[in-house]
Amino acid sequence: MKKLFAILTGALLLASSAMAAESEGWLTDYQEGLAAAKKNQKNMMVLFTGSDWCSWCKRLQADVLQKEEFKAFAKENLVLVELDFPRGNKPSEEIQAARKALAAKYNIPGYPTIVLLTPEEKDFGRMGYQEKVGEFLEEYKARAAEVKKEAAAAAPVALPDFKYTINIQYKDAPEMEGWMKAMQALCIEWYPKIVAELNSPDFKPYPEVNLTVRSDPKGVAGTGGKNIFLSKEFFTRNGTDAGAVIHELTHVVQAYPKYIPWITEAIADYIRLYVFEPNAPRPPVNPEKASLKDGYKSGAAFVAWLVKEKDPQIVTKLNTALRQGTYKDELFKELTQKTVDELFAEFLESLK
């Protein structure tokens, strides 16, 4: 009778503990938490704890998790899951085994450990005890912002659906027929990709683009509207420099009403070097000599740094303003809270 009473008492205490956790917004089932995270598109905060024996776990509860500031933030932004490993009033063997498997999966070194997960179950870090709830939340926000930035940068770009034609003209260089047809095929593939990369509201790309190779001993290539002109001499010497053609095709897509040299060329070379040929070797940028107004390759490296460190969508935002004719250097301050000169100085410092 005493044994039965003890079992019932333990079961009631365990059920009461689980209900208390859930009443505070904490779920006690990992799969239930994952389903809620996916449904609500919220990150998960999974707490591995020893509620009845771990002193640091108790302090984390008192100093952070039970504070109203944390509760209010969590209610709006998080799915909370508590996986408890008590020494008394243990859950069923099935639940214990499931929690141990999760502890092994996430390589939990000790208690308390909080695992941070996206709705897609991407693990983006660990957190432990902190004395101040404000500092705890700031650390979480920084980690969440970083994983959000990475996700945005990695998201596939949807290709636009529009009809277009790529025309080629090589009467001045009939020997380059094969190369010109190869560039035509390249532009057919990459024209919609570049349009997608440089997306902006109400933009209508040219329905046809013309590639012409002609004699130009001192030149490389040039673009005017929908027309791309390629130097017979340059491309004969340099073989299949497809990157230069992609650079000019980007100018067709940019279609800016005003030519601002450094940023126009920086974005065009960014598309060439970091989107079209991301694995190709790049000329190094000398932090002692590089200037913001250089554009081209050093400008492209600066743009790539901005995408990675400041805003994954910054190229789209800059491109939109350039197309609308509203771009000014002050836009960088609006987008990043720093002037373009401050950003370029920070970029150069990162190279050192």
C-alpha positions, 0 to 999 in steps of 0.5 A, a space after each residue: 500500500 505504501 509503495 502504491 502511494 509513493 508511486 501515485 504521489 511521484 506520478 502526481 508530482 511529475 504531472 504537476 511539474 510538467 503542467 507547471 512548466 507548460 503553464 509558464 510557456 514551456 513545453 516538455 515534449 521536443 516533437 511538440 515544440 518542433 511542430 509549434 516552431 514550424 507552425 508559428 515560424 519561431 525559433 526554439 529555445 531548448 533547455 536541458 536542465 536538472 531542476 531538482 539538483 543543479 544549482 546553476 539551473 536553479 539560478 538561471 531560472 531565478 535570474 533569467 527565465 522567470 523574469 517578466 522581461 524574458 517571459 514577455 519576449 519569449 511569448 512573442 518570439 520563441 517556442 520554449 522546450 524544457 527537457 528535465 533530467 531530475 534525480 527524483 520523481 523521474 519521468 517514464 523510461 521512454 521519456 528518459 530515453 528520448 531526452 537522453 537521445 536528444 542530449 546525445 544528438 546535441 552533444 550536451 556537455 552539462 547543465 544548464 545548456 540551452 540549444 537554439 534551433 530555427 523552425 527548420 531545426 538548424 542548430 545556431 548555438 548554445 547558451 548557458 547561465 547568465 546573471 542578467 536577463 538583459 544581457 541574456 536576451 541581447 546574446 540571443 538576439 545577436 545569434 538569431 540575427 546572424 542565422 537570419 542573415 545567413 538564411 537570407 543570403 543562402 535563399 535561392 533567387 526566383 527567376 522571373 518569367 518573361 520572354 526575351 531574345 539574345 541576338 548576335 552580330 559577328 560580320 566583322 569577325 566571322 572567325 569568332 562565330 563559334 565564340 559568339 554563339 557560345 556567348 549567346 547561349 551564356 547570355 540566354 542562361 544568365 540574363 534572367 538570373 541577373 534580372 532576378 539578382 537585381 530585382 526592383 518594383 515594376 522593373 521591365 527588362 529589355 525584351 531583346 539584347 544585342 551582342 556585337 563584336 567589332 574592331 576596337 584595338 584599344 577597347 574591351 567592351 561597352 554597353 548602351 541600352 540593350 546593345 553590348 559591343 565587344 572588342 574583336 582584338 581584346 577577346 581574340 587575345 583573351 580567349 573565353 573571357 565570359 566574365 567580361 560579357 557578364 559584366 556588360 550584360 549586368 549593365 543592360 539589366 541595371 538600366 540606371 538613368 544616371 551613370 555613377 561610375 564607382 557604384 555602377 561598376 562595383 555592382 556589375 563586377 560584384 555580379 560577375 565575381 561573386 555571383 557568376 564566378 564565385 570560385 574564381 581567384 580574385 585580384 587582392 585589394 590593397 588596404 593601403 591604396 584602395 579607394 572607394 571611387 575605384 569601383 570595379 574589383 575593389 568595389 565588388 569586394 566592398 559590396 560582397 563584404 556589405 552583403 555578408 556583414 551588414 545586409 544580405 539585401 543591400 544590393 537589391 536596395 541600392 539597385 532600386 534607388 539607382 534605377 529610380 534615380 533617387 540614389 545618394 551616398 546618404 542611403 548607406 547611412 539609412 541602411 546601415 547606420 554608418 556613412 559609406 566612408 565609414 563602411 569602406 574604412 571598416 571594410 579596409 580594416 577587415 582586410 588587414 
